[in-house]
Amino acid sequence: MLLYLCEQMIGHTDTLTQADKAIGDGDHGIGMARGFEAVRLKLEGGSFAALDELFKAAGMALITSVGGASGIIFGTWFRGGTKNLAGAATLDSPALSAWLVDGLAAVKERGKTKPGDKTMVDALEPAAAAAEQAAAAPLDEALAAATEAARLGMEATKDMVASMGRAKTLGERSLGHPDPGAVSTYLILRSLWEYTEKSGE
Amino acid sequence: MVRKAKKIFNDPRNVVPEMLDGLVAAYNGRVKKLDGVNAMARVDIPAGKVALLIGGGSGHEPAYHGFVGDNMADGAALGNVFAAPTPDIILEATRAIHRGKGVLYLYGNYAGDILNFDMAAEEGIEVRTLLVRDDVACGPVENRRGIAGAMLAVKIAGGAAATLDTLDDVVRVTSRALENIRSISVALYAGSIPETGEFTFELADDEIEIGMGVHGEAGVWREKMVSTDTLVDRMMEFILRDMPLQRGEEVCVLINGAGSTTAMELLIANRRVLQVLAENGVTVHECVVGSLFTTQEMAGFSISLMRVDDELKRYYDMPIRSFGWTKW
Protein backbone atom coordinates (compact mmCIF):
# COMPACT_ATOMS: atom_id res chain seq x y z
CA MET A 1 0.00 0.00 0.00
CA LEU A 2 2.74 2.46 0.93
CA LEU A 3 4.76 1.42 -2.12
CA TYR A 4 1.77 2.34 -4.28
CA LEU A 5 1.61 5.66 -2.42
CA CYS A 6 5.30 6.28 -3.22
CA GLU A 7 4.77 5.58 -6.92
CA GLN A 8 1.78 7.90 -7.03
CA MET A 9 3.53 10.76 -5.22
CA ILE A 10 6.58 10.48 -7.46
CA GLY A 11 4.17 10.49 -10.42
CA HIS A 12 2.58 13.73 -9.20
CA THR A 13 5.85 15.71 -9.26
CA ASP A 14 4.68 18.05 -12.02
CA THR A 15 1.26 18.67 -10.48
CA LEU A 16 2.88 19.69 -7.21
CA THR A 17 5.59 21.72 -8.90
CA GLN A 18 2.97 23.75 -10.75
CA ALA A 19 0.91 24.22 -7.56
CA ASP A 20 3.99 25.46 -5.71
CA LYS A 21 5.14 27.69 -8.56
CA ALA A 22 1.91 29.66 -8.29
CA ILE A 23 2.54 30.76 -4.71
CA GLY A 24 5.92 29.36 -3.69
CA ASP A 25 9.20 28.62 -5.37
CA GLY A 26 8.15 25.55 -7.32
CA ASP A 27 10.23 22.92 -5.58
CA HIS A 28 7.51 21.12 -3.63
CA GLY A 29 7.02 18.47 -6.33
CA ILE A 30 10.72 17.63 -6.50
CA GLY A 31 10.96 17.56 -2.71
CA MET A 32 8.02 15.22 -2.29
CA ALA A 33 9.28 12.97 -5.10
CA ARG A 34 12.69 12.81 -3.44
CA GLY A 35 11.02 12.05 -0.11
CA PHE A 36 8.80 9.26 -1.35
CA GLU A 37 11.72 7.81 -3.31
CA ALA A 38 13.57 7.65 0.03
CA VAL A 39 10.50 6.06 1.65
CA ARG A 40 10.40 3.46 -1.14
CA LEU A 41 14.08 2.60 -0.60
CA LYS A 42 13.48 2.28 3.14
CA LEU A 43 10.44 0.03 2.61
CA GLU A 44 12.22 -2.17 0.10
CA GLY A 45 15.29 -2.42 2.28
CA GLY A 46 13.62 -3.69 5.43
CA SER A 47 10.77 -5.72 6.79
CA PHE A 48 8.30 -4.17 9.18
CA ALA A 49 6.31 -6.32 11.56
CA ALA A 50 3.98 -3.61 12.76
CA LEU A 51 2.20 -0.64 11.28
CA ASP A 52 3.78 1.87 13.65
CA GLU A 53 7.30 0.76 12.72
CA LEU A 54 6.43 1.14 9.07
CA PHE A 55 4.99 4.64 9.45
CA LYS A 56 7.86 5.73 11.72
CA ALA A 57 10.40 4.56 9.16
CA ALA A 58 8.49 6.34 6.40
CA GLY A 59 8.33 9.51 8.50
CA MET A 60 12.06 9.49 9.25
CA ALA A 61 12.78 8.92 5.56
CA LEU A 62 10.73 12.02 4.72
CA ILE A 63 12.35 14.13 7.45
CA THR A 64 15.88 13.28 6.32
CA SER A 65 15.34 13.54 2.58
CA VAL A 66 12.84 16.21 1.56
CA GLY A 67 14.34 19.26 3.21
CA GLY A 68 12.53 22.55 3.63
CA ALA A 69 9.40 22.71 5.74
CA SER A 70 7.65 19.90 3.87
CA GLY A 71 9.98 17.11 5.05
CA ILE A 72 9.53 17.91 8.71
CA ILE A 73 5.79 18.50 8.41
CA PHE A 74 4.91 15.40 6.39
CA GLY A 75 7.45 13.29 8.29
CA THR A 76 5.92 14.48 11.56
CA TRP A 77 2.48 13.45 10.31
CA PHE A 78 3.68 9.93 9.52
CA ARG A 79 5.78 9.63 12.70
CA GLY A 80 3.55 11.50 15.14
CA GLY A 81 0.52 9.59 13.88
CA THR A 82 1.92 6.34 15.30
CA LYS A 83 1.40 7.41 18.93
CA ASN A 84 -1.55 5.07 19.46
CA LEU A 85 -0.79 2.54 16.75
CA ALA A 86 1.35 0.16 18.81
CA GLY A 87 0.22 -3.38 18.14
CA ALA A 88 -1.76 -2.62 14.99
CA ALA A 89 -0.67 -5.03 12.27
CA THR A 90 -2.46 -3.53 9.28
CA LEU A 91 -4.21 -0.32 8.43
CA ASP A 92 -7.89 -0.58 9.34
CA SER A 93 -10.40 2.18 9.95
CA PRO A 94 -9.61 2.72 13.65
CA ALA A 95 -5.88 2.79 12.81
CA LEU A 96 -6.49 5.28 10.00
CA SER A 97 -8.42 7.49 12.40
CA ALA A 98 -5.69 7.30 15.06
CA TRP A 99 -2.96 7.97 12.49
CA LEU A 100 -4.70 11.07 11.12
CA VAL A 101 -5.86 12.48 14.47
CA ASP A 102 -2.51 12.03 16.25
CA GLY A 103 -0.58 13.01 13.14
CA LEU A 104 -2.57 16.23 12.90
CA ALA A 105 -1.86 17.06 16.55
CA ALA A 106 1.87 16.46 16.05
CA VAL A 107 1.96 18.60 12.90
CA LYS A 108 0.11 21.47 14.56
CA GLU A 109 2.53 21.44 17.49
CA ARG A 110 5.66 21.23 15.36
CA GLY A 111 4.55 23.71 12.71
CA LYS A 112 2.70 26.07 15.09
CA THR A 113 -0.09 26.22 12.53
CA LYS A 114 -3.80 26.52 12.97
CA PRO A 115 -6.68 25.96 10.57
CA GLY A 116 -7.11 28.85 8.12
CA ASP A 117 -3.37 29.54 7.79
CA LYS A 118 -3.48 28.06 4.27
CA THR A 119 -1.33 25.03 5.03
CA MET A 120 -1.64 21.26 4.79
CA VAL A 121 -3.45 21.40 8.15
CA ASP A 122 -6.48 22.74 6.29
CA ALA A 123 -6.68 19.44 4.40
CA LEU A 124 -5.48 17.13 7.17
CA GLU A 125 -7.83 18.41 9.86
CA PRO A 126 -11.10 17.72 8.01
CA ALA A 127 -9.65 14.39 6.83
CA ALA A 128 -8.89 13.40 10.40
CA ALA A 129 -12.38 14.41 11.52
CA ALA A 130 -13.95 12.40 8.70
CA ALA A 131 -11.82 9.34 9.49
CA GLU A 132 -12.72 9.59 13.16
CA GLN A 133 -16.43 9.62 12.28
CA ALA A 134 -15.97 6.66 9.95
CA ALA A 135 -13.83 4.63 12.35
CA ALA A 136 -16.50 1.93 12.56
CA ALA A 137 -17.01 1.75 8.79
CA PRO A 138 -14.99 -0.47 6.41
CA LEU A 139 -11.56 0.90 5.48
CA ASP A 140 -12.45 1.80 1.90
CA GLU A 141 -15.39 3.89 3.11
CA ALA A 142 -13.29 5.57 5.80
CA LEU A 143 -10.58 6.38 3.26
CA ALA A 144 -13.15 7.64 0.77
CA ALA A 145 -14.57 9.97 3.42
CA ALA A 146 -11.13 11.18 4.53
CA THR A 147 -10.03 11.73 0.91
CA GLU A 148 -13.16 13.71 0.06
CA ALA A 149 -12.78 15.81 3.22
CA ALA A 150 -9.12 16.48 2.35
CA ARG A 151 -10.13 17.46 -1.19
CA LEU A 152 -12.71 19.94 0.09
CA GLY A 153 -10.18 21.25 2.60
CA MET A 154 -7.60 21.63 -0.14
CA GLU A 155 -10.13 23.44 -2.36
CA ALA A 156 -10.96 25.76 0.55
CA THR A 157 -7.32 26.86 0.81
CA LYS A 158 -7.85 28.69 -2.50
CA ASP A 159 -9.93 31.21 -0.58
CA MET A 160 -7.39 31.65 2.18
CA VAL A 161 -4.63 34.21 2.48
CA ALA A 162 -1.35 32.53 3.38
CA SER A 163 0.03 33.36 6.80
CA MET A 164 2.76 30.73 7.05
CA GLY A 165 5.80 29.81 4.99
CA ARG A 166 7.14 31.62 1.98
CA ALA A 167 3.69 32.29 0.55
CA LYS A 168 2.79 34.54 3.48
CA THR A 169 4.38 37.59 1.95
CA LEU A 170 2.15 37.15 -1.10
CA GLY A 171 -0.79 38.25 1.02
CA GLU A 172 -3.86 38.69 -1.15
CA ARG A 173 -1.97 37.41 -4.16
CA SER A 174 -2.07 33.89 -2.71
CA LEU A 175 -5.87 33.91 -3.17
CA GLY A 176 -7.19 31.60 -5.87
CA HIS A 177 -4.37 29.07 -5.53
CA PRO A 178 -4.53 26.00 -3.31
CA ASP A 179 -1.76 25.43 -0.77
CA PRO A 180 0.71 22.92 -2.28
CA GLY A 181 1.02 21.08 1.04
CA ALA A 182 -2.77 20.70 1.15
CA VAL A 183 -2.65 19.32 -2.39
CA SER A 184 -0.04 16.77 -1.26
CA THR A 185 -2.15 15.81 1.75
CA TYR A 186 -5.13 15.15 -0.52
CA LEU A 187 -2.99 13.18 -2.99
CA ILE A 188 -1.52 11.00 -0.23
CA LEU A 189 -4.99 10.06 1.06
CA ARG A 190 -6.34 9.62 -2.45
CA SER A 191 -3.50 7.22 -3.29
CA LEU A 192 -4.21 5.13 -0.19
CA TRP A 193 -7.90 5.07 -1.06
CA GLU A 194 -7.21 4.11 -4.70
CA TYR A 195 -4.98 1.28 -3.57
CA THR A 196 -7.66 -0.04 -1.23
CA GLU A 197 -10.28 0.12 -3.97
CA LYS A 198 -8.02 -1.63 -6.48
CA SER A 199 -6.90 -4.39 -4.16
CA GLY A 200 -10.46 -4.91 -2.88
CA GLU A 201 -9.28 -4.89 0.71
CA MET B 1 6.63 25.97 -25.06
CA VAL B 2 7.89 26.71 -21.58
CA ARG B 3 11.27 28.35 -21.66
CA LYS B 4 13.89 26.43 -19.73
CA ALA B 5 17.22 27.57 -18.39
CA LYS B 6 20.31 26.68 -20.41
CA LYS B 7 22.87 25.23 -18.03
CA ILE B 8 25.75 22.81 -17.82
CA PHE B 9 25.06 20.05 -15.30
CA ASN B 10 25.61 16.32 -14.92
CA ASP B 11 22.60 14.62 -13.35
CA PRO B 12 20.60 17.59 -11.98
CA ARG B 13 19.70 15.50 -8.92
CA ASN B 14 23.37 15.50 -7.92
CA VAL B 15 24.05 19.23 -8.11
CA VAL B 16 24.43 19.71 -4.36
CA PRO B 17 26.97 16.94 -3.58
CA GLU B 18 28.92 17.68 -6.76
CA MET B 19 28.96 21.40 -6.03
CA LEU B 20 30.07 20.68 -2.45
CA ASP B 21 32.97 18.53 -3.68
CA GLY B 22 34.09 21.40 -5.87
CA LEU B 23 33.65 23.95 -3.09
CA VAL B 24 35.68 21.94 -0.58
CA ALA B 25 38.42 21.55 -3.20
CA ALA B 26 38.37 25.32 -3.81
CA TYR B 27 39.21 25.85 -0.13
CA ASN B 28 42.58 24.17 -0.78
CA GLY B 29 42.65 22.12 2.39
CA ARG B 30 41.13 24.61 4.86
CA VAL B 31 37.73 22.89 5.10
CA LYS B 32 36.54 19.31 4.89
CA LYS B 33 33.32 17.69 3.78
CA LEU B 34 31.62 15.67 6.52
CA ASP B 35 31.05 11.97 5.90
CA GLY B 36 27.68 10.98 4.51
CA VAL B 37 25.96 14.39 4.72
CA ASN B 38 26.00 17.62 2.72
CA ALA B 39 27.87 19.61 5.34
CA MET B 40 31.34 21.04 5.74
CA ALA B 41 33.56 22.30 8.53
CA ARG B 42 36.85 24.13 8.98
CA VAL B 43 39.73 21.75 9.63
CA ASP B 44 41.42 23.93 12.26
CA ILE B 45 38.74 25.00 14.73
CA PRO B 46 40.59 25.78 17.97
CA ALA B 47 39.70 23.96 21.19
CA GLY B 48 37.45 26.00 23.47
CA LYS B 49 36.12 28.19 20.66
CA VAL B 50 32.48 29.23 20.48
CA ALA B 51 31.28 27.64 17.24
CA LEU B 52 29.26 29.29 14.47
CA LEU B 53 27.07 27.20 12.18
CA ILE B 54 25.36 28.69 9.15
CA GLY B 55 23.27 27.10 6.47
CA GLY B 56 20.21 26.98 4.32
CA GLY B 57 19.12 25.83 0.92
CA SER B 58 21.74 25.48 -1.79
CA GLY B 59 21.57 27.38 -5.03
CA HIS B 60 22.50 30.75 -3.49
CA GLU B 61 26.27 30.33 -3.89
CA PRO B 62 28.53 31.57 -2.56
CA ALA B 63 25.97 31.93 0.31
CA TYR B 64 25.83 30.35 2.81
CA HIS B 65 28.47 27.62 2.61
CA GLY B 66 31.03 29.85 0.89
CA PHE B 67 31.27 31.86 4.12
CA VAL B 68 32.90 29.15 6.19
CA GLY B 69 36.44 30.24 6.92
CA ASP B 70 38.89 32.06 9.13
CA ASN B 71 37.04 34.57 11.33
CA MET B 72 33.83 33.51 9.60
CA ALA B 73 31.61 30.45 10.16
CA ASP B 74 33.07 27.17 11.45
CA GLY B 75 30.71 24.99 9.48
CA ALA B 76 27.74 24.95 7.14
CA ALA B 77 24.77 22.66 6.64
CA LEU B 78 23.59 22.49 3.05
CA GLY B 79 20.04 21.78 1.98
CA ASN B 80 18.94 20.82 -1.46
CA VAL B 81 18.38 23.66 -3.88
CA PHE B 82 16.22 26.33 -2.21
CA ALA B 83 15.23 23.88 0.55
CA ALA B 84 16.34 23.84 4.16
CA PRO B 85 18.92 21.25 5.23
CA THR B 86 17.45 18.27 7.07
CA PRO B 87 17.95 17.82 10.84
CA ASP B 88 20.46 14.97 10.44
CA ILE B 89 22.74 17.19 8.30
CA ILE B 90 22.51 20.06 10.79
CA LEU B 91 23.20 17.74 13.71
CA GLU B 92 26.30 16.21 12.06
CA ALA B 93 27.64 19.68 11.34
CA THR B 94 26.89 20.77 14.92
CA ARG B 95 28.82 17.82 16.35
CA ALA B 96 31.72 18.38 13.97
CA ILE B 97 32.30 22.02 14.99
CA HIS B 98 31.36 21.94 18.69
CA ARG B 99 34.40 22.61 20.90
CA GLY B 100 32.69 22.61 24.28
CA LYS B 101 31.55 26.26 24.29
CA GLY B 102 28.24 25.89 22.50
CA VAL B 103 27.12 26.58 18.95
CA LEU B 104 25.39 29.61 17.45
CA TYR B 105 22.98 28.80 14.63
CA LEU B 106 22.69 31.82 12.31
CA TYR B 107 20.41 31.57 9.28
CA GLY B 108 17.58 33.26 7.41
CA ASN B 109 14.02 33.53 8.74
CA TYR B 110 12.29 30.83 6.67
CA ALA B 111 9.76 28.34 8.05
CA GLY B 112 11.62 25.35 6.64
CA ASP B 113 14.98 26.35 8.06
CA ILE B 114 13.49 27.04 11.49
CA LEU B 115 11.72 23.66 11.64
CA ASN B 116 14.87 21.75 10.67
CA PHE B 117 17.39 23.70 12.76
CA ASP B 118 15.07 23.57 15.77
CA MET B 119 14.76 19.81 15.51
CA ALA B 120 18.57 19.48 15.38
CA ALA B 121 18.88 21.83 18.35
CA GLU B 122 16.90 19.40 20.52
CA GLU B 123 19.76 16.88 20.55
CA GLY B 124 21.70 17.93 23.64
CA ILE B 125 24.50 20.26 22.49
CA GLU B 126 24.15 23.83 23.79
CA VAL B 127 22.76 25.78 20.87
CA ARG B 128 21.50 29.33 20.48
CA THR B 129 19.62 30.48 17.41
CA LEU B 130 19.59 33.88 15.73
CA LEU B 131 17.51 34.56 12.65
CA VAL B 132 18.44 37.01 9.93
CA ARG B 133 15.39 39.18 9.17
CA ASP B 134 16.80 42.00 7.14
CA ASP B 135 14.28 42.31 4.27
CA VAL B 136 12.30 45.48 4.94
CA ALA B 137 9.85 44.61 2.15
CA CYS B 138 8.07 42.07 4.38
CA GLY B 139 6.30 44.27 6.92
CA PRO B 140 6.81 43.65 10.66
CA VAL B 141 10.15 42.20 11.71
CA GLU B 142 8.83 38.72 12.55
CA ASN B 143 7.73 38.34 8.92
CA ARG B 144 10.99 39.51 7.41
CA ARG B 145 13.01 37.16 5.27
CA GLY B 146 16.75 36.80 5.46
CA ILE B 147 18.45 38.06 2.31
CA ALA B 148 21.91 39.42 1.47
CA GLY B 149 22.28 41.34 4.74
CA ALA B 150 22.87 37.90 6.24
CA MET B 151 26.43 38.06 4.96
CA LEU B 152 27.11 41.16 7.07
CA ALA B 153 25.68 39.31 10.07
CA VAL B 154 27.92 36.29 9.38
CA LYS B 155 30.90 38.64 9.19
CA ILE B 156 30.18 40.08 12.64
CA ALA B 157 29.22 36.72 14.18
CA GLY B 158 32.36 35.12 12.76
CA GLY B 159 34.56 37.82 14.22
CA ALA B 160 32.79 37.67 17.56
CA ALA B 161 32.96 33.86 17.72
CA ALA B 162 36.69 33.99 16.97
CA THR B 163 37.33 36.52 19.72
CA LEU B 164 34.83 36.22 22.55
CA ASP B 165 34.87 33.53 25.22
CA THR B 166 31.21 32.73 25.72
CA LEU B 167 28.25 31.88 23.55
CA ASP B 168 26.25 34.54 25.40
CA ASP B 169 28.69 37.25 24.33
CA VAL B 170 28.70 36.08 20.72
CA VAL B 171 24.90 36.08 20.75
CA ARG B 172 24.81 39.58 22.23
CA VAL B 173 27.16 41.08 19.63
CA THR B 174 25.51 39.25 16.71
CA SER B 175 22.07 40.37 17.91
CA ARG B 176 23.28 43.96 17.90
CA ALA B 177 24.46 43.53 14.32
CA LEU B 178 21.13 41.98 13.27
CA GLU B 179 19.17 44.85 14.85
CA ASN B 180 21.15 47.27 12.70
CA ILE B 181 20.96 45.53 9.31
CA ARG B 182 18.34 46.39 6.70
CA SER B 183 18.05 45.24 3.09
CA ILE B 184 15.79 45.82 0.12
CA SER B 185 15.92 44.03 -3.21
CA VAL B 186 14.77 44.47 -6.76
CA ALA B 187 14.22 41.66 -9.28
CA LEU B 188 14.47 41.87 -13.07
CA TYR B 189 14.44 38.26 -14.21
CA ALA B 190 13.84 34.99 -12.38
CA GLY B 191 16.42 32.37 -11.56
CA SER B 192 15.70 28.74 -12.36
CA ILE B 193 15.54 25.51 -10.38
CA PRO B 194 18.39 23.23 -11.50
CA GLU B 195 16.35 20.02 -11.19
CA THR B 196 13.62 21.24 -13.55
CA GLY B 197 15.19 24.08 -15.49
CA GLU B 198 12.03 26.07 -14.78
CA PHE B 199 12.09 29.69 -13.74
CA THR B 200 10.71 30.46 -10.31
CA PHE B 201 8.48 33.34 -11.35
CA GLU B 202 7.26 35.36 -14.31
CA LEU B 203 8.08 39.00 -14.75
CA ALA B 204 7.37 40.84 -18.00
CA ASP B 205 10.38 41.95 -20.05
CA ASP B 206 9.75 45.61 -19.22
CA GLU B 207 8.89 45.12 -15.54
CA ILE B 208 10.80 45.05 -12.28
CA GLU B 209 9.60 44.04 -8.83
CA ILE B 210 10.84 45.83 -5.74
CA GLY B 211 11.13 43.78 -2.59
CA MET B 212 10.99 40.41 -4.28
CA GLY B 213 12.47 37.58 -2.21
CA VAL B 214 15.45 35.48 -3.19
CA HIS B 215 13.19 32.59 -4.21
CA GLY B 216 10.78 34.76 -6.16
CA GLU B 217 8.52 35.41 -3.18
CA ALA B 218 6.30 38.37 -3.93
CA GLY B 219 7.66 41.82 -3.27
CA VAL B 220 6.06 45.15 -2.60
CA TRP B 221 5.23 46.41 -6.03
CA ARG B 222 5.88 45.94 -9.74
CA GLU B 223 6.58 48.75 -12.08
CA LYS B 224 8.03 49.55 -15.49
CA MET B 225 11.77 49.78 -15.93
CA VAL B 226 13.35 52.88 -14.40
CA SER B 227 16.84 54.35 -14.26
CA THR B 228 19.36 53.32 -11.61
CA ASP B 229 19.20 56.58 -9.68
CA THR B 230 15.40 56.64 -9.53
CA LEU B 231 15.31 53.01 -8.45
CA VAL B 232 18.05 53.34 -5.84
CA ASP B 233 16.38 56.45 -4.40
CA ARG B 234 13.12 54.52 -3.90
CA MET B 235 14.91 51.54 -2.40
CA MET B 236 16.90 53.76 -0.04
CA GLU B 237 13.67 55.46 1.05
CA PHE B 238 12.38 52.06 2.14
CA ILE B 239 15.46 51.35 4.22
CA LEU B 240 15.80 54.80 5.72
CA ARG B 241 12.11 54.92 6.67
CA ASP B 242 12.61 51.69 8.59
CA MET B 243 15.98 52.61 10.10
CA PRO B 244 16.33 56.37 10.19
CA LEU B 245 20.00 57.36 10.23
CA GLN B 246 21.23 60.46 12.01
CA ARG B 247 23.87 62.75 10.56
CA GLY B 248 27.27 61.47 11.60
CA GLU B 249 26.21 57.85 11.96
CA GLU B 250 28.24 55.21 10.17
CA VAL B 251 27.18 52.30 8.00
CA CYS B 252 28.67 49.37 6.11
CA VAL B 253 27.12 48.94 2.66
CA LEU B 254 26.64 45.75 0.66
CA ILE B 255 25.45 46.00 -2.93
CA ASN B 256 24.62 42.41 -3.77
CA GLY B 257 24.00 41.01 -7.23
CA ALA B 258 21.27 38.36 -7.54
CA GLY B 259 23.27 36.22 -9.95
CA SER B 260 23.34 37.57 -13.47
CA THR B 261 23.35 41.29 -12.89
CA THR B 262 26.61 42.75 -14.12
CA ALA B 263 29.29 44.33 -11.97
CA MET B 264 28.76 47.43 -14.08
CA GLU B 265 25.12 47.73 -12.97
CA LEU B 266 26.04 47.02 -9.35
CA LEU B 267 28.78 49.65 -9.36
CA ILE B 268 26.43 52.26 -10.81
CA ALA B 269 23.93 51.43 -8.07
CA ASN B 270 26.71 51.64 -5.50
CA ARG B 271 27.62 55.10 -6.73
CA ARG B 272 24.06 56.30 -6.14
CA VAL B 273 23.71 54.61 -2.74
CA LEU B 274 26.83 56.41 -1.55
CA GLN B 275 25.51 59.72 -2.93
CA VAL B 276 22.24 59.29 -1.02
CA LEU B 277 24.10 58.45 2.17
CA ALA B 278 26.35 61.47 1.73
CA GLU B 279 23.29 63.70 1.21
CA ASN B 280 21.98 62.39 4.53
CA GLY B 281 25.26 63.09 6.28
CA VAL B 282 25.91 59.39 6.87
CA THR B 283 29.49 58.14 6.80
CA VAL B 284 30.33 54.95 4.93
CA HIS B 285 32.71 52.78 6.93
CA GLU B 286 33.13 50.37 4.04
CA CYS B 287 31.21 49.34 0.95
CA VAL B 288 31.27 45.89 -0.60
CA VAL B 289 30.03 45.28 -4.15
CA GLY B 290 29.62 41.76 -5.41
CA SER B 291 27.37 38.74 -5.85
CA LEU B 292 27.54 37.16 -2.41
CA PHE B 293 24.01 35.84 -2.10
CA THR B 294 22.57 34.77 -5.44
CA THR B 295 19.63 32.85 -6.83
CA GLN B 296 21.09 31.08 -9.81
CA GLU B 297 20.79 33.34 -12.87
CA MET B 298 18.26 35.66 -11.27
CA ALA B 299 18.82 39.28 -12.27
CA GLY B 300 18.47 42.13 -9.83
CA PHE B 301 20.28 43.37 -6.79
CA SER B 302 19.82 44.32 -3.18
CA ILE B 303 21.06 47.12 -1.01
CA SER B 304 22.02 46.24 2.56
CA LEU B 305 23.05 48.70 5.22
CA MET B 306 24.48 47.85 8.62
CA ARG B 307 24.67 50.70 11.08
CA VAL B 308 27.93 50.31 12.96
CA ASP B 309 29.52 51.68 16.10
CA ASP B 310 32.96 51.04 17.57
CA GLU B 311 32.04 47.59 18.84
CA LEU B 312 30.56 46.34 15.57
CA LYS B 313 33.40 47.92 13.56
CA ARG B 314 35.93 45.98 15.65
CA TYR B 315 34.48 42.67 14.37
CA TYR B 316 33.71 43.97 10.91
CA ASP B 317 37.31 45.08 10.44
CA MET B 318 38.81 41.68 11.24
CA PRO B 319 40.51 39.98 8.27
CA ILE B 320 38.57 37.04 6.84
CA ARG B 321 39.42 34.28 4.41
CA SER B 322 36.55 32.35 2.84
CA PHE B 323 35.45 31.24 -0.61
CA GLY B 324 32.77 33.91 -0.85
CA TRP B 325 34.48 36.85 0.81
CA THR B 326 38.11 37.53 1.64
CA LYS B 327 39.20 40.76 3.28
CA TRP B 328 42.50 41.89 4.69
Interface residues (C-beta under 8 A of the other chain):
Chain A: T17 K21 G24 D25 G26 D27 I30 G31 R34 I63 T64 S65 V66 G67 G68 A69 S70 G71 I72 I73 R110 G111 M164 G165 R166 A167 K168 T169 L170 G171 R173
Chain B: R13 G57 G79 N80 V81 F82 A83 A84 P85 T86 P87 D88 Y110 A111 G112 L115 N116 M119 A137 C138 G139 N143 R145 I193 E195 T196 E198 T200 F201 G213 H215 G216 E217 A218
